[in-house]
Amino acid sequence: MYDDFSYIYDKLSFDLDYEKYAGNIKSLVKKHGIKKGNMLELAAGSGMLTRYFFDEFENIDALDISGKMLEVFANKYDPSNVNLIHYDMVEYVKEDTYDLLVILLDSVNYVTEKEDLTKLFRNCYASLKKGGLLVFDINSPYKIREIFGNECYVYEYEDIFYTWDNFYEDELCDMHLEFFVENEDGSYRRISEFQQERLYEIEEVKEIIEEIGFKNIEIFDEDDMGSVKEESLRILFSQTKE
């Protein structure tokens, strides 16, 4: 995923308020008195969220499964305190290393097997120092059922035209995207992309992280950091290692 998608991803992320999302995390870091030593961001992509932490943490590991996305990251930013890691986030573990661990922008929903989700969170727990903070989000059940659902969308933005067809069944949402990117000569290049997200109920996720041993679990509507509402779109989880 994302091998031919890195350029498109950055262009079409204009409506994501990365600075606000980073601010939410920073407020939780302050609330829990987290030391600003080592940070890990899983599914970091091209660094559009990570950049808001360059001056906050002494050392940052930014991991992504897509080498192309990390190439974009490396070409856009050159901070001396960031180490880029090409790896599968489900499998990554570095014991007792990080003060803060972040997985944002519904990357968790792309882990479509519950066993893998449990493994991901176990590795996160192992990778955190005692008292360390894990912050992650998911697309809400409402968003996947009602906004994604079995819907078709058509968009045009600057030099990109694309269609987005969704098929929802058995808690899985298959997303078929067709992009047409304008070349300098006026012709168009077609890029096809398939993505799949799993719907996770809030209580289902909470049970997993409780069983692993996380404490101080808090759940928010990510857009306003208030309580979760029936039509909340993104759900933010905050928890600490005992």
Secondary structure, 3 states (H helix, E strand, C coil): CCCCCHHHHHHCCCCCCHHHHHHHHHHHHHHCCCCCCEEEEECCCCCCCHHHHCCCCCEEEEEECCHHHHHHHHHHCCCCCEEEEECCCCCCCCCCCEEEEEECCCHHHHCCCHHHHHHHHHHHHHHEEEEEEEEEEEECHHHHHHHHCCCEEEEEECCEEEEEEEEEECCEEEEEEEEEEECCCCCEEEEEEEEEEECCCHHHHHHHHHHHCCEEEEEEECCCCECCCCCCCEEEEEEECC
